[in-house]
Amino acid sequence: MPVTATPEQLKIVEDRAPNVARMFYDRVEQTPNREAYRYPDENEVWHSLTWAQTGEQVTALAAGLLALGIGPEERVAIASGTRLEWIFSDLAVLAAGAATTTVYPTTMASDVAYILADSDSRIVFAEDDEQVAKLREKHSELPSVTKVVVYDGTPDGDWVIGFDDLEQLGRDHLAANPDAVKDRVAAITPQSLATLIYTSGTTGRPKGVRLLHDGWTYEGACIAAGGYLTADDLQFLWLPMAHSFGKVLLSTQLQIGFATAIDGRVPKIVDNLAIVKPTFMGAAPRIFEKAYGRIVGMTEAEGGAKLKIFKWAEQVGIEHSRAVRAGKPISPVLKAKHGVADKLVFSKVRERFGGRVRFFISGAAALSPDIAEWFHAAGVLILEGYGLTENSAGATVNHPTDFKLGSVGIPMPGSEIRIAEDGEVLVKGPHVMQGYHNLDSESASSLTEDGWLHTGDEGRLDEDGFLYITGRKKELFKTSGGKYVAPPHIEGIFKGISSLTSQIVVHGNERNFCSALITLDPDAVAEWATAHGMEGKSYSEVVSSPQMHEVISGQIDELNSKINRWETIKKFAILDHDLSIESGEITPSMKVKRNVVESNYKDILDGFYA
């Protein structure tokens, strides 16, 4: 269905820049002296750069790429975690008229080689010597890679040069060709290739998604048209920039002009929020699940009066939240109780996030509605959005003044959402990919002739145009009794019940009942162990203890009371370790690779049905 958008919103979208590089230089020209980026040094001291300073450095780096012979739409890869240099490298690639190939720093050498060869990348930005070592190991398979530019590693003066070396090459090139970058930017069209993102995927080899300049400028303009972010906002950015969610926040920043504090170290998120005090942040649901588990776990460990007050405040907060969302008047009694609950409990929750957050944006995976409601009760609004790498990350999003918890919001201005006869969500708009790189048949099966993208997700639209994702077509399974089960729905409910849980994988395809594999969060387990006389014991000892099994069993019983009989979990196992990116069981965007997990623990699962 077409989105309901005002003429003013549509005008912002229609008047967007022709390409991301032009978008960037427009921002530099409009607000040269405003803060653009904030970043920490090795001593954890934060520094700031203006848009003018950013523009100068990016131009030099772009000219450096031109000096190395990069041509229009040729690929330049970035193999690094999220940091300031990643942003500068990406902007420089785009200003040079080239296209960025993104590579997660956790990617194995064999997959790095595949991505670089398949994309025909000519230059690689590498974070450190560890990333360079992968390239050296596969050097013979990378004949197209002419130069590696390292951030923190060791240049060799030949194949590997430093980030500063590239910048100096660019300054020399600009001295002889002052309009080189300007001319290259002017030649970029909306339909020029901007980015190749290789989806980590949950099955098979990664596929290169071809995303155009028009898709990124469209995304930035759409979010600006919503009017809920301004140049006075401050973003904290930790998301993997190799993922489309991080990239779309960069486009949004260029369109609106707010400052961004950037640090990709996940263990530092909470500390950084207290220091930076941002007004908004994008995150994957796992971040909110961990925060929820940490807050609840610490309170339960303290017990006594504090726990009773906390539980009372939770009930008051949820009652208040539901009344607000339903548009009902707040009674004087509820208002007074909520004021006390906020002072004693909820204000402390908000302080953990820096005290200034107006909202979070959740994407990349499904957020448990119960956890979203818990945070809203605490005065922390989480706006869930929806999209795929194949449509430049954003297709729908909730707005601060128009949201429904459990939904993923309404379509972006100028785009369309349709539900196919089989329940699949279809997306159409300027943000949809050009296709998969070197995979014509897969592109044809994913895109209709008239431009609709098959998402692979099942969903429904309500009477107000809000989209609800009900499952993934490939994840939906049928029990041997003929009943269909959507695992993400069940898993989301359980995460709202169990503050100890890190991951749950519901299993049961062609089985006569459903079972589950469960992993517990190490931080939450440590808190629980301290409170239950098991301090000092190893993680595996705690999670395999009869006491922990009893706790999780009770939570499974609570889950089963909330779902259909054929969906109930009859048997479960708690694994003695958490799932990880390194093991290949979850993607860098924190989605579980269901088929890998089921294969790795086949013996346990088969044992449930023996």
PAKOLKE-329595 format. One line per 2 residues: number of its first residue (from 1); their letters; for each residue y, x, z of C-alpha. Coordinates in steps of 0.5 Angstrom, whole numbers, always signed. Each point is the difference from the previous one (the first is absolute). Layout:
NUM	A	Y,X,Z  ... .
end
This chain:
1	MP	+0,+0,+0  +7,+3,-1 .
3	VT	+4,+2,+6  +6,-4,+2 .
5	AT	+6,+5,+0  +7,-1,+0 .
7	PE	+5,+1,-7  +3,+6,+5 .
9	QL	-7,+3,+1  -3,+0,-7 .
11	KI	+7,+3,-2  -1,+6,+4 .
13	VE	-7,+1,-3  +2,-1,-7 .
15	DR	+5,+5,+1  -4,+5,+3 .
17	AP	+0,+8,-3  -4,+1,-6 .
19	NV	-4,+6,+4  -1,+3,+7 .
21	AR	+4,+6,-2  +6,-4,-2 .
23	MF	-1,-4,+6  +0,+6,+5 .
25	YD	+6,+3,-4  +4,-6,+1 .
27	RV	-1,+0,+7  +2,+7,+1 .
29	EQ	+7,-2,-4  +1,-6,+4 .
31	TP	-1,+3,+7  +0,+7,+0 .
33	NR	+2,+1,+7  -5,-5,+3 .
35	EA	-6,+3,+4  -6,+0,-5 .
37	YR	-6,+3,+4  -1,+3,+7 .
39	YP	-6,+5,+1  -3,+4,+6 .
41	DE	+0,+8,-1  -6,+4,+3 .
43	NE	+3,-1,+7  +1,-7,+0 .
45	VW	+7,+0,-1  +3,-6,-5 .
47	HS	+4,+2,-6  +4,-4,-4 .
49	LT	+2,+0,-8  +5,-4,-4 .
51	WA	-1,-4,-6  +4,+6,-4 .
53	QT	-4,+5,+3  -6,-3,-2 .
55	GE	+2,-1,-7  +2,+7,+0 .
57	QV	-7,+3,+2  -4,-5,-4 .
59	TA	+4,+1,-7  -1,+8,+1 .
61	LA	-8,-2,+1  +0,-4,-6 .
63	AG	+4,+5,-4  -6,+5,+3 .
65	LL	-5,-4,-3  +4,-1,-7 .
67	AL	+0,+8,+0  -8,+0,+1 .
69	GI	+0,-4,-6  -2,-7,+3 .
71	GP	+1,-5,-6  +2,-8,+1 .
73	EE	-6,-4,+3  -4,+7,+1 .
75	RV	-4,-1,+7  +2,+4,+6 .
77	AI	-4,+0,+6  +2,+0,+7 .
79	AS	-6,+2,+5  +3,-1,+7 .
81	GT	+1,-4,+6  +6,-4,+1 .
83	RL	+6,+4,+1  +7,+1,-2 .
85	EW	-2,+5,-6  -5,-5,-3 .
87	IF	+6,-5,-1  +5,+5,-3 .
89	SD	-6,+2,-4  -1,-7,-3 .
91	LA	+7,-1,-1  +0,+7,-4 .
93	VL	-6,-2,-4  +3,-7,-2 .
95	AA	+7,+3,-1  -3,+5,-5 .
97	GA	-3,-6,-4  -7,+2,+2 .
99	AT	-5,-4,+4  -3,+1,+7 .
101	TT	-7,+0,+1  -2,-1,+8 .
103	VY	-5,+4,+4  -2,-2,+7 .
105	PT	+0,+7,+4  -7,-2,+3 .
107	TM	-3,-1,-8  -6,+5,-1 .
109	AS	+0,+6,-5  -4,-4,-5 .
111	DV	+4,-6,+0  +6,+4,+0 .
113	AY	-2,+3,-6  -2,-6,-3 .
115	IL	+6,-4,+1  +4,+6,-3 .
117	AD	-4,+1,-6  +0,-8,-1 .
119	SD	+7,+0,+0  +1,+6,-4 .
121	SR	+5,+3,+6  +4,+6,-2 .
123	IV	+3,+2,+6  -2,-1,+8 .
125	FA	+4,+0,+6  -4,+2,+6 .
127	ED	+1,-1,+7  -3,+6,+3 .
129	DE	-5,+6,-2  -6,-5,+2 .
131	QV	+2,-4,-6  +1,+6,-4 .
133	AK	-7,+2,+2  -3,-6,-4 .
135	LR	+4,+1,-6  -2,+7,+0 .
137	EK	-8,-2,+1  +1,-5,-6 .
139	HS	+5,+5,-4  -5,+0,-6 .
141	EL	+0,-7,+0  +7,-1,-1 .
143	PS	+2,+3,-6  +6,-4,-1 .
145	VT	+3,+2,+7  +5,+5,-2 .
147	KV	+4,+1,+7  -1,-2,+7 .
149	VV	+6,-1,+5  -2,+1,+7 .
151	YD	+4,-2,+6  -2,+3,+6 .
153	GT	-5,+5,-3  -1,+7,-3 .
155	PD	+3,+1,-7  -3,+5,-4 .
157	GD	+5,+1,-5  -4,-2,-6 .
159	WV	-4,-7,+0  +3,-2,+7 .
161	IG	+8,+0,+1  +4,-2,+6 .
163	FD	+4,-6,+1  +6,+4,+0 .
165	DL	-2,+4,-6  +0,-7,-4 .
167	EQ	+7,-2,+3  +2,+7,-3 .
169	LG	-3,-1,-6  +4,-6,-1 .
171	RD	+7,+2,+2  -1,+6,-5 .
173	HL	-2,-5,-5  +6,-5,+1 .
175	AA	+5,+6,+0  -3,+1,-8 .
177	NP	-1,-8,-1  +5,-4,+5 .
179	DA	-2,-6,-3  -8,+1,-1 .
181	VK	-1,-5,+6  +5,-5,-2 .
183	DR	-3,+0,-7  -7,-1,+2 .
185	VA	+2,-6,+5  +4,-4,-6 .
187	AI	-6,+1,-4  -5,-4,+5 .
189	TP	-1,-7,-2  -3,-6,+5 .
191	QS	-7,+1,-4  +0,+7,+2 .
193	LA	-6,+2,+4  +2,+2,+7 .
195	TL	-6,+1,+4  -7,+1,+0 .
197	IY	-4,-3,+6  -7,+2,+1 .
199	TS	-3,-6,+4  -4,+3,+5 .
201	GT	-4,-7,+0  -6,-2,+4 .
203	TG	-5,+1,-6  -1,+5,-5 .
205	RP	+5,+6,-3  +7,-1,+1 .
207	KG	+4,-4,-6  +7,+3,-2 .
209	VR	+5,-6,+0  +5,+0,-5 .
211	LL	+7,-2,+3  +6,+0,-4 .
213	HD	+7,+1,+2  +2,-8,+0 .
215	GW	-5,-1,+5  +3,+4,+5 .
217	TY	+7,-2,-1  -2,-7,+0 .
219	EG	-3,+1,+7  +6,+3,+3 .
221	AC	+4,-5,-3  -4,-6,+2 .
223	IA	+0,+2,+7  +8,+1,+0 .
225	AG	+0,-7,-3  -3,-2,+6 .
227	GY	+6,+2,+4  -3,+2,+7 .
229	LT	+1,+7,-1  +7,+4,+0 .
231	AD	+2,+7,-1  +1,+0,+8 .
233	DL	-7,-1,+1  -4,+6,+2 .
235	QF	-7,+1,-3  -6,+4,+3 .
237	LW	-5,+2,-5  -7,+3,+2 .
239	LP	-4,-3,-6  -4,+4,-5 .
241	MA	+5,+1,-6  -6,+0,-4 .
243	HS	-1,-7,+1  +4,-6,-3 .
245	FG	+2,-3,+6  +4,+7,+2 .
247	KV	+3,+0,-7  +3,-7,+0 .
249	LL	+3,+2,+6  +4,+6,-3 .
251	ST	+2,-5,-6  +3,-5,+5 .
253	QL	+4,+6,+3  +3,+2,-6 .
255	QI	+2,-7,-2  +3,-2,+7 .
257	GF	+2,+7,+3  -2,+0,+7 .
259	AT	-2,+7,+3  -8,+2,+1 .
261	AI	-3,+4,+6  -6,+3,-3 .
263	DG	-6,+3,+3  -7,-1,-2 .
265	RV	-4,+2,+6  -3,-6,+3 .
267	PK	-1,+3,+7  +7,+1,+0 .
269	IV	+2,-8,-2  +1,-2,+7 .
271	DN	+4,+6,+3  +4,+0,-7 .
273	LA	+2,-8,+1  +3,+2,+7 .
275	IV	+4,+5,-3  +2,-3,-6 .
277	KP	+1,-7,+2  -1,-3,-7 .
279	TF	+2,-7,-2  -6,-1,-4 .
281	MG	-7,+3,-2  -5,-1,-5 .
283	AA	-8,+1,+3  -7,-2,-2 .
285	PR	-3,-5,+5  -4,+6,+4 .
287	IF	+7,+2,+3  +1,-6,+3 .
289	EK	-7,-1,+2  +0,+7,+4 .
291	AY	+7,-2,+3  -3,-7,+2 .
293	GR	-6,+3,+3  +4,+6,+4 .
295	IV	+4,-5,+3  -5,-5,+2 .
297	GM	-5,+6,+2  +5,+3,+5 .
299	TE	+2,-6,+3  -7,-2,+1 .
301	AE	-2,+7,+3  +6,-1,+5 .
303	GG	-3,-7,+2  +3,-4,+6 .
305	AK	+7,-3,+0  +2,+3,-6 .
307	LK	-6,-2,-4  +1,-8,+3 .
309	IF	+8,+1,-2  -2,+3,-7 .
311	KW	-5,-6,-1  +5,-5,+2 .
313	AE	+5,+3,-5  -5,+0,-6 .
315	QV	-1,-8,+1  +8,-1,+1 .
317	GI	+1,+4,-6  -5,-3,-4 .
319	EH	+2,-7,+2  +8,+2,-2 .
321	SR	-2,+3,-6  -4,-6,-3 .
323	AV	+6,-5,+2  +5,+4,-4 .
325	RA	-5,+1,-6  -1,-8,+0 .
327	GK	+8,-1,+1  -1,-4,+7 .
329	PI	+5,+0,+5  -1,+5,+6 .
331	SP	+0,-3,+6  +4,+3,+6 .
333	VL	-6,+1,+4  -3,+4,-6 .
335	KA	+6,+4,-1  +1,+2,+7 .
337	KH	-7,+2,+0  +0,+4,-6 .
339	GV	+7,+4,+2  -4,+2,+6 .
341	AD	-6,+2,-4  +4,+4,-5 .
343	KL	+4,+4,+6  -7,+2,+3 .
345	VF	-4,+1,-6  +2,-1,-7 .
347	SK	+6,+4,+0  -4,+6,+2 .
349	VR	-5,-1,-6  +6,+0,-4 .
351	ER	+3,+6,+3  -7,+4,-2 .
353	FG	+3,-1,-8  +7,+2,+2 .
355	GR	+3,-6,+2  +4,-1,-6 .
357	VR	-6,-3,-5  +2,-6,-4 .
359	FF	-6,-1,-3  -6,+4,-3 .
361	IS	-3,-1,-7  -8,+0,+0 .
363	GA	-4,+1,-6  -6,+4,-3 .
365	AA	-5,-4,+4  -1,-7,+3 .
367	LS	+4,-1,+7  -4,-4,+5 .
369	PD	+5,-6,+1  -2,+0,+8 .
371	IA	+3,+7,+0  +6,-2,-4 .
373	EW	+1,-6,+5  +0,+4,+6 .
375	FH	+5,+5,-3  +5,-6,-1 .
377	AA	-1,-3,+7  +2,+7,+2 .
379	GV	+6,+0,-5  -2,+4,-5 .
381	LI	-1,-3,-7  -5,+3,-5 .
383	LE	+1,-3,-7  -6,+1,-4 .
385	GY	+0,+1,-7  -5,+0,-6 .
387	GL	-1,+4,-6  -4,+5,-3 .
389	TE	+1,+7,-3  -1,-3,-7 .
391	NS	+6,-4,+1  +5,+5,+3 .
393	AG	-2,-2,+7  +4,-6,+1 .
395	AT	-2,-7,-2  +2,-5,+6 .
397	VN	+3,+1,+6  +3,-4,+6 .
399	HP	+7,+0,+2  +3,+1,+7 .
401	TD	+3,-7,+0  -6,-3,-4 .
403	FK	-7,+2,+2  -6,-3,+2 .
405	LG	-5,+5,+4  -7,+0,-4 .
407	SV	+3,+0,-7  +3,+5,-4 .
409	GI	+6,-3,-2  +3,-3,-6 .
411	PM	+0,+4,-7  +6,+5,-2 .
413	PG	+6,-3,-4  -2,+0,-7 .
415	SE	-8,+0,+1  -5,-5,+0 .
417	IR	-6,-1,+4  -6,-5,-3 .
419	IA	-7,-1,+3  -5,-1,-5 .
421	ED	-6,-5,+0  -4,+5,+4 .
423	GE	+5,+1,+5  +2,+7,-2 .
425	VL	+7,+2,+1  +4,+2,-7 .
427	VK	+6,+3,+0  +6,+1,-6 .
429	GP	+6,+3,+0  +4,+7,-2 .
431	HV	-4,+4,+6  -7,-1,-3 .
433	MQ	-3,+6,-3  +0,+2,-7 .
435	GY	-8,+1,+1  -5,+6,+2 .
437	HN	+1,+7,-2  -5,+1,-6 .
439	LD	-4,-6,+2  +1,-5,-5 .
441	SE	-5,-5,+1  +1,+0,+8 .
443	SA	+7,-2,-2  -2,-5,-5 .
445	SS	-4,-3,+6  +6,+0,+5 .
447	LT	+5,-2,-4  +1,-7,-4 .
449	ED	+3,+0,-7  +6,-3,+3 .
451	GW	+1,+4,+5  -4,-3,+6 .
453	LH	-3,+6,+5  -7,-2,+3 .
455	TG	+1,+2,+7  -7,-1,+3 .
457	DE	+2,-3,+6  -1,-8,+1 .
459	GR	+6,-4,+3  +4,-6,+0 .
461	LD	+7,-3,+0  +3,-5,+5 .
463	ED	+5,-5,-1  +5,+5,+1 .
465	GF	-2,+5,-5  -3,+5,+6 .
467	LY	-6,+4,-3  -6,+0,+5 .
469	IT	-5,+6,-2  -7,-3,+2 .
471	GR	-4,+5,-2  -2,+6,-5 .
473	KK	-5,-3,-6  -4,+6,+1 .
475	EL	-1,+0,+7  -2,-8,+1 .
477	FK	-7,+0,+1  -5,-6,+0 .
479	TS	-5,+0,+6  -8,-2,-2 .
481	GG	+2,-7,+2  +5,+0,-5 .
483	KY	+6,+0,+4  +6,+4,-2 .
485	VA	+3,+5,+5  +7,+3,-1 .
487	PP	-1,+7,+5  +8,+1,+0 .
489	HI	+1,-7,+3  -5,+2,+6 .
491	EG	+2,+7,+1  +8,-2,+0 .
493	IF	-2,-5,+6  -4,+5,+4 .
495	KG	+5,+5,+0  +5,-5,+3 .
497	IS	-5,-1,+5  -2,+7,+2 .
499	SL	+5,+5,+1  -5,+6,+1 .
501	TS	-3,-1,-8  +2,+5,-5 .
503	QI	-4,-3,-6  -5,-6,-1 .
505	VV	-4,-1,-6  -4,-6,-1 .
507	HG	-6,+0,-4  -5,-6,-2 .
509	NE	+0,+0,-8  -7,-3,-1 .
511	RN	-2,+0,+7  -2,-6,+5 .
513	FC	+6,+2,+5  +6,+4,+0 .
515	SA	+0,+7,+4  +6,+5,+1 .
517	LI	+1,+7,+1  +6,+2,+5 .
519	TL	+4,+6,+1  +4,+1,+6 .
521	DP	+7,+3,+1  +0,+7,+3 .
523	DA	+6,-1,+4  -2,-7,+2 .
525	VA	-6,+2,+2  +3,+6,+5 .
527	EW	+4,-5,+3  -6,-5,+1 .
529	AT	-4,+6,+3  +5,+2,+5 .
531	AH	+1,-7,+3  -8,-1,+0 .
533	GM	-2,+6,+4  -2,+4,-6 .
535	EG	+6,+5,-1  -3,+7,-3 .
537	KS	-6,-3,-4  +0,+1,-7 .
539	YS	+2,-5,-5  -7,-1,-2 .
541	EV	-2,-1,+7  +5,-5,+1 .
543	VS	-1,-4,-6  -8,+0,+1 .
545	SP	+0,-2,+7  -3,-7,+3 .
547	QM	+7,-2,+3  +4,+1,-7 .
549	HE	-6,-4,-4  +1,-6,+5 .
551	VI	+8,+0,-1  -1,+0,-8 .
553	SG	-5,-5,+1  +4,-5,+3 .
555	QI	+6,+1,-5  -6,-1,-5 .
557	DE	-1,-7,+3  +7,-1,+0 .
559	LN	+0,+1,-7  -6,-4,-1 .
561	SK	+4,-6,+3  +5,+0,-5 .
563	IN	-4,+0,-6  -5,-4,-4 .
565	RW	-7,+0,+2  -2,+4,-6 .
567	ET	+5,+5,+1  -2,+2,+7 .
569	IK	-2,+7,+1  -7,+0,+3 .
571	KF	-1,+8,+1  +5,+6,+0 .
573	AI	+0,+7,+1  +5,+4,+3 .
575	LD	+1,+7,-4  +0,+6,+4 .
577	HD	+6,+3,-4  +6,-3,-4 .
579	LS	+1,-1,-7  +4,+5,-3 .
581	IE	+4,+2,-7  -4,+7,+0 .
583	SG	-7,-4,+0  +2,-4,-6 .
585	EI	-1,-6,+4  +7,-3,+0 .
587	TP	+6,+2,-5  +6,+3,+1 .
589	SM	+4,-7,+1  -5,-1,+5 .
591	KV	-5,-5,-3  -7,+0,+1 .
593	KR	-5,+2,-5  -5,-6,+1 .
595	NV	-5,+3,-5  +0,+7,+3 .
597	VE	+0,-2,+7  -6,-5,-1 .
599	SN	-4,+6,-4  +1,+5,+5 .
601	YK	-2,-5,+6  -6,-3,-4 .
603	DI	-5,+1,+5  +4,-3,+6 .
605	LD	+1,-6,-5  -7,-1,-2 .
607	GF	-2,+1,+7  +4,-7,+2 .
609	YA	-5,-4,-5  -6,+4,+1 .
end
